[in-house]
Amino acid sequence: MGEIVEVDDKGRITIPVEIRRVVGKRIFKVELTGKGTIILRALEDERLLVKKVAEIKLAGDREKAFVDAATVKDFHGGVKH
């Protein structure tokens, strides 16, 4: 899949819609090789990744969720060095 595109007055290149649909990303890294070739790599949107992590629901005992490590160590007979 490939198309010829042009750089506009402001130095922008538009990625054709067919390619954007296949790639499905909105953030890219632009790399220049030593041979004058430009490589465009699709990246994950870090904001979306942070949102996905924030949406993770953890299951467990809510009371024990706020117990610190020192309390657990003492409860199980741990020795402080």
C-alpha positions in Angstrom: 0.0 0.0 0.0 1.5 3.3 -1.0 0.5 6.7 -2.3 2.3 9.8 -3.5 1.8 12.8 -1.1 3.1 16.3 -1.2 4.4 18.7 1.5 2.2 21.7 1.9 3.3 25.4 2.5 3.7 24.7 6.3 5.8 21.6 5.8 3.0 19.1 6.6 2.3 15.8 4.9 -1.2 14.4 5.1 -1.4 10.6 5.6 -4.1 9.2 3.3 -7.3 8.1 5.1 -6.9 4.5 3.9 -3.5 4.2 5.6 -4.8 6.0 8.8 -7.6 3.5 9.0 -5.3 0.5 8.7 -2.8 1.9 11.2 -5.4 3.2 13.7 -3.0 5.4 15.5 -2.7 9.2 15.9 0.8 9.6 17.2 3.9 8.9 15.1 7.6 9.0 15.4 9.5 10.5 12.4 13.0 9.1 11.8 15.5 10.1 9.1 17.9 7.4 7.9 21.4 8.2 6.6 20.2 7.6 3.1 17.5 10.3 3.0 14.7 8.0 3.8 12.0 9.0 6.2 10.5 6.4 8.4 7.1 7.0 10.1 6.4 4.7 13.1 3.0 4.5 14.7 3.1 4.8 18.5 0.7 4.2 21.4 -0.9 7.4 22.7 0.6 7.6 26.3 -2.6 9.4 27.4 -4.7 6.5 26.3 -2.3 4.1 28.1 -2.6 6.0 31.3 -6.4 6.1 31.0 -6.4 2.3 30.4 -4.3 1.7 33.5 -6.5 4.0 35.6 -9.5 2.0 34.6 -8.1 -1.2 36.0 -10.2 -2.4 38.9 -8.4 -4.3 41.6 -10.3 -6.9 43.7 -9.5 -7.6 47.3 -10.2 -6.7 50.9 -10.5 -2.9 51.3 -9.5 -3.0 54.9 -6.2 -4.8 54.1 -5.5 -2.5 51.2 -4.3 0.2 53.6 -2.1 -1.9 55.8 1.6 -0.9 55.5 4.5 -3.3 55.0 5.8 -2.8 58.6 2.5 -4.0 60.0 2.4 -7.1 57.8 6.0 -7.9 58.7 5.3 -7.6 62.4 2.1 -9.6 62.1 4.0 -12.5 60.5 6.9 -12.3 62.9 9.4 -10.6 60.6 12.6 -9.3 62.0 13.8 -5.8 61.2 17.5 -5.7 60.2 
